[in-house]
Amino acid sequence: MSRALGLLLGYLADLLLGDPRRGHPVAGFGRAATLLERRLWRDRRAAGVVHVGVLVGGAVALGTAAEGVRRPAVRAALTAAATWAVLGARSLDREAAALDELLADEELAEARIRLTHLVGRDTSRLDEPEIVRATVESLAENTSDAVVAPLFWGAVAGLPGLLGYRAANTLDAMVGHRSARYERFGWAAARLDDALNLPASRLAAALAVLLGDDRRGAWRAWRRDASDHPSPNAGPVEAAFAGALGLRLGGTNVYGDRVEHRPVMGDGARPARRDLRRARVLALRVDAAAVLLAVVLAAVRSRGSVRQPGRH
């Protein structure tokens, strides 16, 4: 039961403490990834495959070694520490709360700057409804990516799953986006992250449907609107959040010189500041349900892996 206990303790640590202020392991991994990229970068997919293979493979190997510790208490502590390091529930909620406060104080310029902590789009000209829209969309997507997915892989594969997933997700954020430099080199990171997030994004969307204010609206938006989203994993969870909250998400996003016209999701009104608190509550509900499911799944898997003594 060390895996189940470790996941629960790690989630509680993230909820109470948030991300480490200094020496964050994910930041250290990012620096190592940047150094390796300088040596390996070529404008070819094969180079990106090697980059991803070395870094994600190394993270999985480290997790496998830690998983092999025989003492259950030590293994639970290692799982808790890894879970705390890879989750982002508290930090995500903290950013959304800060934006809510800035908008309440009519600090629109400061809110635009603070929003860059959550999104990669150009925020310099966004009005209040667009700031709220971007925040809700980020809450939805990152609830899946930074909470539900690592808990899922931690329950299924333990420490190798936790570290391997976070490594892949971090690499996608670093090199998986479309640009002249990463169109080919970042292909492997983007595809691996899509594959790993596939089950968790559907689970996050299903939890949003079950725990949202409007179950029928969430289910309808998921079925109707998710497939129009350019991301196969952000689409379901953003659509489910839109329907559950009775909001209309999607629209035009600007990324430097690139303009994307995202499909409209949901049937409600444009988001307003009051919707930020409702979105935060929904995200926290999904987080709590996800950790409970992860603990149960880990416990069931650990019980099933215990071999019964054979007869001689």
One Martini backbone bead per residue (centre of mass of N, CA, C, O) as a GRO file, in nm:
protein
  312
    1MET     BB    1   0.050   0.067   0.003
    2SER     BB    2   0.271   0.286  -0.062
    3ARG     BB    3   0.156   0.420  -0.316
    4ALA     BB    4  -0.111   0.529  -0.205
    5LEU     BB    5   0.012   0.691   0.028
    6GLY     BB    6   0.205   0.869  -0.138
    7LEU     BB    7  -0.008   1.011  -0.312
    8LEU     BB    8  -0.164   1.140  -0.079
    9LEU     BB    9   0.071   1.294   0.058
   10GLY     BB   10   0.157   1.456  -0.193
   11TYR     BB   11  -0.108   1.606  -0.233
   12LEU     BB   12  -0.115   1.741   0.048
   13ALA     BB   13   0.149   1.894   0.014
   14ASP     BB   14   0.058   2.064  -0.226
   15LEU     BB   15  -0.193   2.190  -0.089
   16LEU     BB   16  -0.021   2.323   0.154
   17LEU     BB   17   0.267   2.422  -0.006
   18GLY     BB   18   0.335   2.372  -0.280
   19ASP     BB   19   0.587   2.472  -0.440
   20PRO     BB   20   0.901   2.490  -0.435
   21ARG     BB   21   1.096   2.772  -0.413
   22ARG     BB   22   1.357   2.589  -0.421
   23GLY     BB   23   1.489   2.343  -0.606
   24HIS     BB   24   1.323   2.242  -0.836
   25PRO     BB   25   1.318   1.954  -1.013
   26VAL     BB   26   1.193   2.059  -1.279
   27ALA     BB   27   1.398   2.284  -1.324
   28GLY     BB   28   1.643   2.096  -1.336
   29PHE     BB   29   1.544   1.938  -1.580
   30GLY     BB   30   1.531   2.181  -1.774
   31ARG     BB   31   1.834   2.241  -1.773
   32ALA     BB   32   1.923   1.966  -1.883
   33ALA     BB   33   1.759   1.985  -2.147
   34THR     BB   34   1.905   2.235  -2.260
   35LEU     BB   35   2.190   2.117  -2.270
   36LEU     BB   36   2.120   1.879  -2.459
   37GLU     BB   37   2.006   2.045  -2.694
   38ARG     BB   38   2.275   2.184  -2.776
   39ARG     BB   39   2.397   1.903  -2.874
   40LEU     BB   40   2.135   1.770  -3.050
   41TRP     BB   41   2.045   1.977  -3.240
   42ARG     BB   42   1.822   1.924  -3.513
   43ASP     BB   43   1.633   1.943  -3.819
   44ARG     BB   44   1.512   1.662  -3.679
   45ARG     BB   45   1.337   1.401  -3.555
   46ALA     BB   46   1.562   1.213  -3.454
   47ALA     BB   47   1.682   1.413  -3.250
   48GLY     BB   48   1.423   1.430  -3.075
   49VAL     BB   49   1.410   1.133  -2.998
   50VAL     BB   50   1.673   1.129  -2.840
   51HIS     BB   51   1.607   1.349  -2.638
   52VAL     BB   52   1.361   1.206  -2.516
   53GLY     BB   53   1.485   0.929  -2.451
   54VAL     BB   54   1.698   1.023  -2.247
   55LEU     BB   55   1.513   1.186  -2.046
   56VAL     BB   56   1.276   0.991  -1.998
   57GLY     BB   57   1.446   0.740  -1.948
   58GLY     BB   58   1.591   0.857  -1.700
   59ALA     BB   59   1.339   0.903  -1.525
   60VAL     BB   60   1.244   0.608  -1.525
   61ALA     BB   61   1.501   0.486  -1.404
   62LEU     BB   62   1.488   0.639  -1.139
   63GLY     BB   63   1.208   0.531  -1.055
   64THR     BB   64   1.284   0.229  -1.059
   65ALA     BB   65   1.497   0.242  -0.839
   66ALA     BB   66   1.304   0.353  -0.618
   67GLU     BB   67   1.091   0.118  -0.640
   68GLY     BB   68   1.312  -0.104  -0.528
   69VAL     BB   69   1.260  -0.041  -0.253
   70ARG     BB   70   1.181  -0.240   0.023
   71ARG     BB   71   1.087  -0.027   0.213
   72PRO     BB   72   0.775   0.097   0.247
   73ALA     BB   73   0.828   0.371   0.388
   74VAL     BB   74   1.034   0.475   0.182
   75ARG     BB   75   0.859   0.443  -0.071
   76ALA     BB   76   0.637   0.636   0.026
   77ALA     BB   77   0.819   0.886   0.055
   78LEU     BB   78   0.912   0.898  -0.241
   79THR     BB   79   0.629   0.922  -0.362
   80ALA     BB   80   0.552   1.181  -0.216
   81ALA     BB   81   0.781   1.360  -0.326
   82ALA     BB   82   0.714   1.321  -0.628
   83THR     BB   83   0.423   1.420  -0.619
   84TRP     BB   84   0.484   1.702  -0.516
   85ALA     BB   85   0.674   1.782  -0.758
   86VAL     BB   86   0.450   1.725  -1.006
   87LEU     BB   87   0.243   1.894  -0.890
   88GLY     BB   88  -0.009   2.195  -0.954
   89ALA     BB   89  -0.261   2.284  -0.784
   90ARG     BB   90  -0.181   2.521  -0.599
   91SER     BB   91  -0.050   2.707  -0.812
   92LEU     BB   92  -0.296   2.732  -0.994
   93ASP     BB   93  -0.490   2.855  -0.781
   94ARG     BB   94  -0.312   3.097  -0.707
   95GLU     BB   95  -0.322   3.239  -0.984
   96ALA     BB   96  -0.630   3.268  -1.002
   97ALA     BB   97  -0.660   3.434  -0.739
   98ALA     BB   98  -0.480   3.672  -0.825
   99LEU     BB   99  -0.655   3.757  -1.067
  100ASP     BB  100  -0.911   3.811  -0.911
  101GLU     BB  101  -0.792   4.040  -0.737
  102LEU     BB  102  -0.700   4.230  -0.965
  103LEU     BB  103  -0.983   4.267  -1.091
  104ALA     BB  104  -1.121   4.377  -0.835
  105ASP     BB  105  -0.898   4.629  -0.844
  106GLU     BB  106  -0.858   4.717  -1.149
  107GLU     BB  107  -0.576   4.562  -1.249
  108LEU     BB  108  -0.528   4.509  -1.567
  109ALA     BB  109  -0.223   4.523  -1.625
  110GLU     BB  110  -0.139   4.318  -1.406
  111ALA     BB  111  -0.313   4.083  -1.511
  112ARG     BB  112  -0.172   4.049  -1.782
  113ILE     BB  113   0.100   3.971  -1.658
  114ARG     BB  114   0.006   3.732  -1.474
  115LEU     BB  115  -0.109   3.551  -1.708
  116THR     BB  116   0.177   3.455  -1.816
  117HIS     BB  117   0.193   3.214  -1.604
  118LEU     BB  118  -0.037   3.038  -1.779
  119VAL     BB  119   0.019   3.162  -2.071
  120GLY     BB  120   0.133   3.200  -2.426
  121ARG     BB  121  -0.020   3.433  -2.496
  122ASP     BB  122  -0.120   3.741  -2.582
  123THR     BB  123  -0.205   3.991  -2.312
  124SER     BB  124  -0.185   4.312  -2.375
  125ARG     BB  125  -0.517   4.339  -2.494
  126LEU     BB  126  -0.690   4.231  -2.275
  127ASP     BB  127  -0.980   4.193  -2.139
  128GLU     BB  128  -1.156   4.074  -1.885
  129PRO     BB  129  -1.303   3.834  -2.029
  130GLU     BB  130  -1.033   3.727  -2.161
  131ILE     BB  131  -0.886   3.670  -1.900
  132VAL     BB  132  -1.089   3.470  -1.791
  133ARG     BB  133  -1.085   3.273  -2.021
  134ALA     BB  134  -0.785   3.198  -2.003
  135THR     BB  135  -0.799   3.094  -1.712
  136VAL     BB  136  -1.010   2.869  -1.747
  137GLU     BB  137  -0.860   2.714  -1.966
  138SER     BB  138  -0.607   2.662  -1.792
  139LEU     BB  139  -0.742   2.516  -1.561
  140ALA     BB  140  -0.845   2.282  -1.725
  141GLU     BB  141  -0.584   2.179  -1.863
  142ASN     BB  142  -0.402   2.169  -1.594
  143THR     BB  143  -0.571   1.973  -1.436
  144SER     BB  144  -0.491   1.746  -1.624
  145ASP     BB  145  -0.171   1.779  -1.654
  146ALA     BB  146  -0.095   1.858  -1.324
  147VAL     BB  147  -0.290   1.619  -1.187
  148VAL     BB  148  -0.437   1.377  -1.320
  149ALA     BB  149  -0.204   1.249  -1.481
  150PRO     BB  150   0.007   1.193  -1.255
  151LEU     BB  151  -0.188   1.024  -1.083
  152PHE     BB  152  -0.243   0.806  -1.287
  153TRP     BB  153   0.058   0.716  -1.336
  154GLY     BB  154   0.115   0.659  -1.039
  155ALA     BB  155  -0.096   0.431  -1.007
  156VAL     BB  156   0.005   0.249  -1.247
  157ALA     BB  157   0.358   0.310  -1.220
  158GLY     BB  158   0.453   0.496  -1.017
  159LEU     BB  159   0.752   0.643  -1.018
  160PRO     BB  160   0.795   0.611  -1.324
  161GLY     BB  161   0.528   0.757  -1.397
  162LEU     BB  162   0.574   1.029  -1.265
  163LEU     BB  163   0.853   1.104  -1.397
  164GLY     BB  164   0.790   1.042  -1.695
  165TYR     BB  165   0.555   1.234  -1.732
  166ARG     BB  166   0.691   1.502  -1.645
  167ALA     BB  167   0.909   1.494  -1.857
  168ALA     BB  168   0.726   1.496  -2.109
  169ASN     BB  169   0.565   1.756  -2.037
  170THR     BB  170   0.810   1.947  -2.022
  171LEU     BB  171   0.911   1.904  -2.313
  172ASP     BB  172   0.660   2.007  -2.452
  173ALA     BB  173   0.685   2.299  -2.335
  174MET     BB  174   0.973   2.348  -2.467
  175VAL     BB  175   0.950   2.181  -2.782
  176GLY     BB  176   0.635   2.115  -2.882
  177HIS     BB  177   0.605   2.365  -3.030
  178ARG     BB  178   0.537   2.568  -3.293
  179SER     BB  179   0.833   2.619  -3.492
  180ALA     BB  180   1.113   2.656  -3.665
  181ARG     BB  181   1.287   2.490  -3.454
  182TYR     BB  182   1.041   2.259  -3.354
  183GLU     BB  183   0.888   2.109  -3.580
  184ARG     BB  184   1.085   1.851  -3.562
  185PHE     BB  185   1.230   1.824  -3.284
  186GLY     BB  186   0.933   1.838  -3.120
  187TRP     BB  187   0.759   1.596  -3.214
  188ALA     BB  188   0.808   1.374  -2.995
  189ALA     BB  189   0.711   1.533  -2.747
  190ALA     BB  190   0.421   1.589  -2.845
  191ARG     BB  191   0.330   1.293  -2.897
  192LEU     BB  192   0.384   1.179  -2.616
  193ASP     BB  193   0.202   1.373  -2.458
  194ASP     BB  194  -0.059   1.297  -2.598
  195ALA     BB  195  -0.060   0.997  -2.514
  196LEU     BB  196  -0.040   1.038  -2.198
  197ASN     BB  197  -0.309   1.236  -2.188
  198LEU     BB  198  -0.554   1.080  -2.288
  199PRO     BB  199  -0.684   0.946  -2.030
  200ALA     BB  200  -0.686   1.199  -1.836
  201SER     BB  201  -0.865   1.391  -2.002
  202ARG     BB  202  -1.119   1.212  -1.985
  203LEU     BB  203  -1.133   1.202  -1.680
  204ALA     BB  204  -1.152   1.508  -1.631
  205ALA     BB  205  -1.410   1.547  -1.795
  206ALA     BB  206  -1.589   1.350  -1.634
  207LEU     BB  207  -1.560   1.500  -1.362
  208ALA     BB  208  -1.682   1.767  -1.461
  209VAL     BB  209  -1.957   1.650  -1.519
  210LEU     BB  210  -2.018   1.531  -1.227
  211LEU     BB  211  -1.918   1.817  -1.058
  212GLY     BB  212  -2.088   2.013  -1.190
  213ASP     BB  213  -2.360   2.231  -1.232
  214ASP     BB  214  -2.389   2.110  -1.548
  215ARG     BB  215  -2.415   1.807  -1.678
  216ARG     BB  216  -2.553   1.835  -1.951
  217GLY     BB  217  -2.381   2.066  -2.059
  218ALA     BB  218  -2.108   1.918  -2.039
  219TRP     BB  219  -2.177   1.676  -2.220
  220ARG     BB  220  -2.258   1.837  -2.470
  221ALA     BB  221  -1.991   1.993  -2.512
  222TRP     BB  222  -1.806   1.754  -2.538
  223ARG     BB  223  -1.943   1.612  -2.782
  224ARG     BB  224  -1.955   1.872  -2.977
  225ASP     BB  225  -1.661   2.052  -2.925
  226ALA     BB  226  -1.387   1.896  -2.881
  227SER     BB  227  -1.304   1.813  -3.185
  228ASP     BB  228  -1.240   2.128  -3.271
  229HIS     BB  229  -0.993   2.117  -3.122
  230PRO     BB  230  -0.647   2.116  -3.171
  231SER     BB  231  -0.655   1.952  -2.907
  232PRO     BB  232  -0.710   1.623  -2.798
  233ASN     BB  233  -0.703   1.710  -2.472
  234ALA     BB  234  -0.816   1.999  -2.423
  235GLY     BB  235  -1.097   1.980  -2.544
  236PRO     BB  236  -1.263   1.806  -2.337
  237VAL     BB  237  -1.204   1.977  -2.076
  238GLU     BB  238  -1.292   2.258  -2.178
  239ALA     BB  239  -1.577   2.181  -2.259
  240ALA     BB  240  -1.671   2.073  -1.985
  241PHE     BB  241  -1.627   2.336  -1.830
  242ALA     BB  242  -1.812   2.514  -1.994
  243GLY     BB  243  -2.074   2.352  -1.941
  244ALA     BB  244  -2.060   2.336  -1.623
  245LEU     BB  245  -2.050   2.675  -1.608
  246GLY     BB  246  -2.205   2.825  -1.841
  247LEU     BB  247  -1.996   2.883  -2.082
  248ARG     BB  248  -1.792   3.069  -2.325
  249LEU     BB  249  -1.542   2.942  -2.509
  250GLY     BB  250  -1.311   3.066  -2.697
  251GLY     BB  251  -1.128   3.199  -2.983
  252THR     BB  252  -0.893   3.450  -3.010
  253ASN     BB  253  -0.541   3.386  -3.049
  254VAL     BB  254  -0.217   3.525  -2.964
  255TYR     BB  255   0.118   3.424  -3.102
  256GLY     BB  256   0.263   3.671  -3.179
  257ASP     BB  257   0.238   3.617  -3.529
  258ARG     BB  258   0.011   3.421  -3.436
  259VAL     BB  259  -0.327   3.323  -3.533
  260GLU     BB  260  -0.601   3.184  -3.344
  261HIS     BB  261  -0.919   3.016  -3.412
  262ARG     BB  262  -1.113   2.912  -3.179
  263PRO     BB  263  -1.354   2.724  -3.084
  264VAL     BB  264  -1.660   2.715  -2.962
  265MET     BB  265  -1.748   2.654  -2.612
  266GLY     BB  266  -2.050   2.638  -2.539
  267ASP     BB  267  -2.369   2.835  -2.438
  268GLY     BB  268  -2.290   3.077  -2.288
  269ALA     BB  269  -2.143   3.327  -2.157
  270ARG     BB  270  -1.922   3.536  -2.102
  271PRO     BB  271  -1.679   3.570  -1.902
  272ALA     BB  272  -1.651   3.650  -1.557
  273ARG     BB  273  -1.515   3.715  -1.259
  274ARG     BB  274  -1.714   3.528  -1.095
  275ASP     BB  275  -1.608   3.261  -1.252
  276LEU     BB  276  -1.338   3.200  -1.115
  277ARG     BB  277  -1.438   3.066  -0.854
  278ARG     BB  278  -1.598   2.839  -0.993
  279ALA     BB  279  -1.353   2.717  -1.140
  280ARG     BB  280  -1.186   2.655  -0.889
  281VAL     BB  281  -1.384   2.462  -0.757
  282LEU     BB  282  -1.393   2.256  -0.984
  283ALA     BB  283  -1.093   2.188  -0.987
  284LEU     BB  284  -1.081   2.087  -0.689
  285ARG     BB  285  -1.279   1.859  -0.727
  286VAL     BB  286  -1.120   1.705  -0.938
  287ASP     BB  287  -0.869   1.662  -0.771
  288ALA     BB  288  -0.998   1.500  -0.538
  289ALA     BB  289  -1.113   1.272  -0.714
  290ALA     BB  290  -0.843   1.183  -0.841
  291VAL     BB  291  -0.698   1.094  -0.578
  292LEU     BB  292  -0.900   0.882  -0.494
  293LEU     BB  293  -0.874   0.707  -0.747
  294ALA     BB  294  -0.568   0.660  -0.725
  295VAL     BB  295  -0.569   0.517  -0.453
  296VAL     BB  296  -0.752   0.285  -0.533
  297LEU     BB  297  -0.587   0.182  -0.775
  298ALA     BB  298  -0.324   0.130  -0.620
  299ALA     BB  299  -0.445  -0.071  -0.416
  300VAL     BB  300  -0.548  -0.279  -0.619
  301ARG     BB  301  -0.276  -0.333  -0.759
  302SER     BB  302  -0.120  -0.423  -0.504
  303ARG     BB  303  -0.304  -0.661  -0.436
  304GLY     BB  304  -0.280  -0.808  -0.718
  305SER     BB  305   0.050  -0.844  -0.694
  306VAL     BB  306   0.007  -1.045  -0.483
  307ARG     BB  307   0.127  -1.350  -0.416
  308GLN     BB  308   0.026  -1.657  -0.387
  309PRO     BB  309   0.087  -1.934  -0.236
  310GLY     BB  310   0.193  -2.225  -0.333
  311ARG     BB  311   0.164  -2.562  -0.402
  312HIS     BB  312   0.351  -2.880  -0.312
   0.00000   0.00000   0.00000
